[in-house]
Amino acid sequence: MKKDIDFGTVEGIAVAVAKATEAVADQPAWNVYLLNYNNFPVENVLVASKGYGIMDGEEVKTSVLRHMFERVEAKSFVQVEPIDPAIFHINNEYWVSYYIGRQIYDKRFVFVPDSIVEENLIEIGMLQTQGVLHS
C-alpha cells in the first residue's frame, strides 16, 4: 500500500512555468518545465498535470495529462507541456514521481490561482528566460 512506501525527500527538483521564446498570435507562449538541479540524473520520471478551481463562479477541472521521461540528466531540464494562460486563474498541479537508483521520490507542485503573473516572474538561468519557479 502507498502508506508503506518510503518516499524520499525531494531535493533539487523544480517545476517552472516560463515564457517560451516564440510568440503565438502576438501573445507570449508559455511552457511547463521540469528542472533537475542535482549533480546526478533522475530516472523513470512521471509528471501528472491537472487544473482545478473556480472560474466565473463555476467549478472547473481540466483533463489529467501524464508525461513520462526515461531520464532527466543532471543540471538539465525537460519541457513537460505547453500551458494556456486562460487557466492561470485556477490551481495548476504537477505531481512528479521519479527514481534515483531504487529509491522512489514523489512531490506535488501546485501553482495557486493567479500566481503566474508578471509580478512573480524571475530569471530562470537554466531556461534562459523568465518564469515562475516552484521548488
N, C-alpha and C positions, 0 to 999 in steps of 0.2 A: 504494500500500500504506500501511497505517496508520503504519508507521515513517517514511514520507516526509512525513507531515503535520506541520506546525509547530503544535502545540497551545500556545497562550499560557499564561502563569502565571495561575492562578485567584486573584483577589483580590476581596474584598468580597462574596463569596457564602458562605452558610452553610446548613446543614440543621439543623433543630431537631425534637426530639420533645417535645411540650408537652401539658400537661393542657388539655382542652377546657373551655369554660365550663359546659357541661351535663354531667350525670352520666347513666349508663345503669345501671338497676337498682341504684341507690345506690352504684355504683362509678364512680370518675372515668373519663371517656372520654379517649383520647389521640389526637392527630393528628400527622402529619409535615408540616412546613412548609419551603418554600424561601424564604430571605430574601435580598434584594438590598440591601446596604448602600451600593452605589455611587451616585454622583450622575448616573448615566445608566442607561437601560433595557438589559435583555438580551433577545435575541430567539431564536425557534425553540428554546426550552428543552425538552430531553428528559430525563426522570428515569426511570431503570430501577431498580426496587427488587426486592430478594430477601432472604430469610433463609436461613441455613445454620448448621449446628453439630451438637452432640451434646446430646440431651435424654434423660434416663433411660437412658443407655448406648446409645442408638440414634442413628444419623445421621439428621438432619432437614434437609429442603430445602423451602422454600416455592415457590410459583409465582413466576415473574418477571412483574412488572407494569410496564407502560410508560405514562408520562403525558407529554402534550405540552402546552406552554403557548406560545402565539404570542408573548407579550410579558410580561415582568415589569418593571413600572415602577421607576424609581429610588426608593430608600428605601421599598420596599414588600415584600410577601410574597404567596405563594400557598399554599393548602393543597394538599398533594400527595395524601395519603390518610389514612384512619384507620388506627390500628395497635392490634393486640390485645396487651395486657400479657402474655399467655401466651407470646409469642415474645421477650420481653425477655431471656430466658436463652440466646439464640443470637445470632450475628452478624446485624445488620441493615444491609444495604448499599444505598446510594443512589448510583448513578452518574449524574452530572449533566453534560450537554453543552449548550452554548449558543453563540450568536454575538454579537459586538459588531462591527457593520459586517460585513466579510467575513472576519474572524478568528474561528476556532473555538476554544473553550475546553472543557476536559474534566477532571473530577476525580471520584475515588471517595471517598465519605464512609462510613466504617464505624463503627457503634456496636457495640463489642465486647460479649460476653455480660456481663450484669449491670451495665452502665454506666448504664442508665436506671433509677435508684433514687432514692429521696427524698433521700439524702445528696448527690447530684450536681445536684439541681435549683437553678437560678439564675433570677432575674427576667430575662425577656427583654422589654425595653422595647417593641420593635416589635410584639410579640404581646400585650403587656399581660397576661402570665400567666407561670407558672413552667414550666421545661422543661430539657432537656439540649441544649446547643448544640454543634455540631461545625462548625468552620470551617477 
